[in-house]
Amino acid sequence: MKAKLQTPMIIVNFKTYLEATGQRAVELAKQAERASKETGVYIAVAPQFTDIKAVADAVEIPVYAQHIDPIKPGSSTGHVLVEAVKQAGAVGTLINHSERQIKLADIDAVIRLANQHELISCLCTNNPTTSASAAYLCPDIISIEPPELIGTGVAVSKAQPEAVTNTIKLVRKVNDEAVILCGAGISCGEDVAVALKLGTHGVLVASGIVKAKNPYTVLREFADSAKQ
């Protein structure tokens, strides 16, 4: 059975930042867990593949993989197997992040694989039109992230609110069930609050937390803002 989703939601993508690698990944996940338990807000983390097991063993919050490949067990050297990330402790996976894009046929295959193995699928999209197309594939989560804003500190919820509202409008024409998030440039609690007011269920965030001087403080600010 898939892990249960709860909204509002914050997913923290650790990417390949040194601040979230190895033991630092575990420490950051523990801070996310603390903020989640204190506020009751769903906070999930997406560490690097090599850190999934250590993180999953250390915390009780959901752990996602950053990617899986549309492959079956066998001769696929260098690829990422869905069974591997699940056995490591992941309960979900990001799909098609702007830094790890895959073709449409593979997106479809990966979502199917995730469903077969009871992993939550979080599909990243770059604009309202692709978000609507993605909605037909029935991922559990759709996260709209204009790539030009990723890592800038300029929040999509403020810089391109129409991208968020148009995404929601178009997705809901074909999919009533997917959780809708937004990401790119989310860096403070107000960014989270605005995202929710626009109609999303939460945010997908990375550097705003991972590279913060005090990640717990930012996590707590995000979670508190999500509850308002």
N, C-alpha and C positions, 0 to 999 in steps of 0.2 A: 504494500500500500504506500502511495506517495505521502511524503510528509505534508502536513496541513499548512496551507498558507494563511497568513493573518495580515490584515492591513490596519493602519498604515505600515509601510514597509521601507526599510533601508537596506540596500545591498552594498557592501563595501568590496570593491574590486582591488585586490592587492597588487595587481599587475606584476611587474618584475622589479619593483622598487627594492633597494637594499634595506630600506626601513621596514620592509615586510617580508624578509627572506629568512629562512631557517628559524632560529629561536625567536627572532624578532617577530616573525609571523605569529607564533604562538602567543607572545606577549600582547600583540595588537589584538588578536582574537579574544583574549581574556578581557581586555578593556572594552571591547564591543559587547561581550557577554555581560559584563558588569552594568553597562548602560542599558542593555536590554532588560535585565532583571529588575533594575531600579525603576524603570519607566513602564514596563509591560509592552514596549514597542518591539515588533519583529525586526531583528537585525541579523542579517546573514553575512557571511564573509566568503570571498572567493580567492583563496591563496594559490600559489603556484602548485603544479602537480606534485612536485617533490615534497611539498609541505602539507598536503591534504591530510594524510594519516596523522601526523603529529598534532595538527590543529584539531582534527575531529576527535582525537583521543583526549584533548585537553579541555574542550569546552562542550557545552550542551546546546549552543545556538546552531542554526543550520549552516552547513559548509557546502559551498558550490565549487565545482570545477570551473576553470576559465574557458574550457573548450573541450569538445570530444569530436572524434572523427567518425565519418559514416562507414565504419569497417566492421568486419566480423573477426573473431579470433583466428589467428593464423599468421601468414607471412606479410606483415605490414610494418616493417621496420621504421621506427621513428614516429609512428602515429600514436594516437591516444585512444585507447579502448574504453568503451562505456563500462564494461565489467570491471576494469581496473580502477577507475575513479570511484565506482560504487563500493567495491571491496575496501578501498582506502578510507571510506567514510563519508563521501560526498552524497548529499541528498538531492542535488540539483546541478545544473550546468548553465553557464552563459553560452550563447550561440551567436555567431556572426558579429562579434564586437568589431568596431571599425578598425581595430588594430589586428584583427584575425578574421577577416571576411571570407566567406565561402559562397559558392554559387547556389542558386535557388534550389536545384535538385538535391544538393547536399544538405541544405537547410531542412528540407522536407524529410530526408532520410534520417537526419540527426534527431529531429523532433519525434519521429516514429520510434527510433531506438530509445530515446529517453522515456517515452511512454511505456514501451515494452519492459523496461527495467525500473520503472516506477521512480524515475528522476524528474524533478521539476525542471521545465524548460523555460529559460529566460532569453528571449530572442531580442537582440539589439537591432534597431533600424535607424536610418539617418534622416528620414523626412516623412511627412504624413502619407504620401502616396505609397511608399514602400511599406509603411506600417499597415496600411489597409490591405495590401497584397499579402503581407505576412499573417494577417489575422485569419485568412482563409486556411492557413496551415495549422491553426488551433494550438499555438503554444500556450503554456500556462501564464506567462508574463510577456508583455511587449514593452520594451524600453526605448523611447525615442531619444536619440543622442546626435544632434548635428555635429559632425566631426570637427568642424572649424572652431568649435567652442571648447572641445575637450582639453582639459589642462590649462585653460586660460584664466580661470577664476571669474570669468564672466558667465553668470548662470543662464542657462537656456530659458528658465522660467521667467527671467526678467528681460533678456535680450531678444528672445524669439517666442513670446507667449503664444503667438498665433500658430507656431509649429506644434505646440503642445495641444492647444484647443482643437486645431484641425485634425490632428492625429486621433484624438478622442472621438471626434465626430465621425470620421471615416471608419475607424475601427468598429465602432458600435453599430454601424450599418450592417456589418457582416458577422460580428462576434460579440455576444453579450457577456461572455464569461471571463475573458482574459483580464488579468490584473494589468493596469497600465502605469508605467513609471516614466520618469524623464531623467536624463542625465546630461552631463557636460557642463563644467564650470561651477557646479554646486559647491559652495564654499562656506556658507553660514546658515544659521537657523532660519533667517528670513527667506533664504532661497528655497528652503524646504517648505515653509509655510505658504509661500506664493505658489509653489508647484501643486500643493494640495488644493488651494483655492481655485486653481485652474481646472481641477477635476481629476488629477492623477491620484494614484493610491500610494505614492511615495517616490523615492529617488534611488538611482544607481550612482554611486559616487566612488572616487578613487583618491586622487592626490589631495583633495580638500581635507581628507582625514589622514591618509597614510603619511603625508609629508608635513602634517601639522606639528608644531612644537609640543603640544599636549593633545594627543589624539583623543584621550578620554573626554576632555573638556568639550571638544568639538562634537564628539559622538553624543554626549549628553545634551548639548545644545540642539543638535539635529533631532534627537528623540523627543525632547521636550516640545520643540516646535511642531513636530508631527502630531502630537497629541492635542494641540490647541484647536 
